Amino acid sequence: MVDFLARSFHRLGISPLLLTRGYAGGDEPKMLRRRLSDTSAKIGVGANRAAVAFSMLRKYGYIHHSKTLCAENKPSSTNKLDSGKIGVAILDDGSIGACSEMS
């Protein structure tokens, strides 16, 4: 499902950030990198996904879609894939418990 969502957002011109815990040296992050190497997806690995997301957003920047999509009702050049900015975050297991640590 993570692969499907990442590819779907990529096709829409939105660069996804995938957040995964990387359980005990598992190969899931490697598999995701390999499978999505032809997309704009970025992969963040760590138990504290809120901290990983914060770090990745600082590194790559992000697109605030409500501002870019609502401005004059036409696509902005800032939401192109080549900008490298993150447009959506996807958690690989759907757990949002770590998000409370950001506030």
N, C-alpha and C positions, 0 to 999 in steps of 0.2 A: 504494500500500500504506500509506503514511503517513497519507493522508486516511482510509482505511478503519479503521486502528487507532485514530486519534484519535477518530473518530465512535463506534467501538465502545466505547472507554473512557468517552467522554462519556455514552453511553446507560446505562452501568453505574453512573454517578454518580461517576466518577473523572476528575478534571481533568488532562488530559495537557499535558506540556511537550514541544514539538517542538524539537529542536536541529538546526540546519542551518548549514553553512559559509557559504552565500551566495556561491558562487563568482563572483569577478570581476564583481560588479555584476549577476549574473543575476537573473531575476525570480521565482525559485522562492519566496523568502520572501513576496513580494507575492501570488503565486498562492495560497499556503497561507493567508495571512491572509484573502484574499477568499473562498476556498472554505470556510473553517472559521469564518467570522465569526458564525455562528449556534450555535457550540459554546462550551464552557468552555476550549478549547485556548489555550495561550500559546505564543508562538514566540520562541525565542532564536536569534540569528544571530551567528556569529563563527567564526574559524578554530580558536580554542581552545575547543572545546565544553565541556570540563571547567570552565573559568573562567566561561563563559556560564551553564552549569547552576548553578554555585555562586551566582552573582549573582542568578539568577532565583529560586532556592530561598530565598535571604535576603530577597528582595523580597516574594514571595508566601507564603512558608511552605510546609510540606509535611506530608503525612499519612503516618505510619508505620503501614502497613496491618497488620503483624503485631500491633501493640498495639491498634489500633482494632477489628479484626475478631475477634480472639481474646478480647477482654474480654467476659465473660459470654455469648459466642456470639450476640450480637445487634448489629445495626448501630448505630453510634455517630452522634450528630448531627454529629460533627466531620467525617464523610466526605461530607457533602452538597456538591453543586456550588456552592451559594451561599457556601460558606466561602472560595472562591477559592484554596484551598491545592492545591498540585500533588500528584498521586497517582501519576504514572508519567512517565518520560521516554522519548521515542522519538527515536532518531537517524535522520536522513533517508537516510543511506547505509550504515548498519550498521557503520561503522568505530568501534572502541572504543579505538584507540591513544591518544587524548587523555585517556582516563580514568586512565592511569597517572600523569599529572601531578598528580592530586588527592592522592595518597598521599605 
